[in-house]
């Protein structure tokens, strides 16, 4: 048996294959093996595709930071930089805010020996701009309408990614957060399942256990959600956008 590609028939390729071997095989060979191609994680270097948007000249951006780390609304960004994850919890979680977002402002929360990801080449905005952004996000979270902020920012030069300095961009930031006003509108049945009993009015507290464990900060390593989990997250997102409509116009 022969093929037009010149590759041997699938039966000659059967046998144990390591993940490292699979990752090096061309996609055509993978199709013979009926092995799905590996899915790389872009979050190793940049989670939001903000840098590619700036490289393409985008002037108006809406960025949804669907993160696993709740924003610490009690942290005073004027007093100290954000603390990083403690490593006691979920991989990549913990601390005052999301590490990938802070890195855009040259604030690096992860230890130098972090091997899972590296955001230290990602600064594209002035460090001084992080505090007013955090304060806007915190104000929205405390108000119960969602951690949403809009800022006009100017880039600094980033040679690693080829982002020019001096670019002016208008960004609406949506930092995933519990929305207390939205929760008050839920039916008692749903509210019972998504609102933590010890922390009803504390957006940093999350429900533990049950069908909506960690809502809305589901672990980003989880690749499957039930229809109920996905629909509830979508409903929260829609409500947050509508509640902050002027910041999107």
Buried (B, 14 or more C-beta within 10 A) or exposed (E): EEEEEEBEEBEEEEEEEEEEEBEEBEEEBBEBEEEEEEEEEEBEBBBBEBBEBBBEEBEEBBBBBBBBBBBBBEBEBEEEBBEBBEEEEBEBBBBBBBBBBBBBBBBBBBEEEBEEBBBBEBBBBEEEBBBEBBBBBBBBBBBBBBBBBBBEBEBBEBEEBEBBEEBEBEBBBBBBBBBBEBBEEBEEEBEEBBBBEEEEEBBBBBBEEEEBBBBBBBBBEEEEEEEEBEEBBEEBBEBBBEBBEEBEE
